[in-house]
């Protein structure tokens, strides 16, 4: 069964985008719109730029760097968690 699609408009850096998305993802797109625009305005206050493309590029790099750092932290967390879960499983098996 195909997911229900809807068309929404969001505003990013003073540009309106029309997007066709899965209905259940609308909340994420609206939240992304908010986060992007808030960060865009913050970057505009602190960075020297020639045009909005410069700001959007810096914003994109910033988001990707944060995402990569978060991915690394999650990977390290998983690497620590798996041995602990295996130990816990052994302990529970020993109880039976």
Secondary structure, 3 states (H helix, E strand, C coil): CCCCEEEEEEEECCEEEEEEEEHHHHHHHHHHHHHHHHHHHHHHHHCCCCCHHHHHHHHHHHHHHHHHHHHHHHHHHHHHHHHHHHHHHHHHHHHC
